[in-house]
Amino acid sequence: MNEYERQFIASSETFSDFSVYINLYNIDSLQDIINLFIKELRNTLEENNLTNLCKILDKKNFHIHGKTIEDILTSKKGDLFYICDHI
């Protein structure tokens, strides 16, 4: 993990504990992070032919609550962030 990468972990009944490191260097918004997270999750599901889980993923509304983009961009290496799909 380099100094610009942070770990994002799914807080989800279906995708719980899926985790990905995202480089914050070209990130401008929380939505950028969420989009990259979903892309990595989808790639993992597709690579493993988990088509039913891909369909479930399409119906999820992922979000980051309790953190701003500034909180994440100024965070320390090793900090963890959760991406949720519950209300």
Summary of the structure (lengths in Angstrom):
residues: 87
radius of gyration: 12.8
end to end distance: 30.7
largest distance: 37.1
contacts: 220
relative contact order: 0.28
helix: 37%
strand: 21%
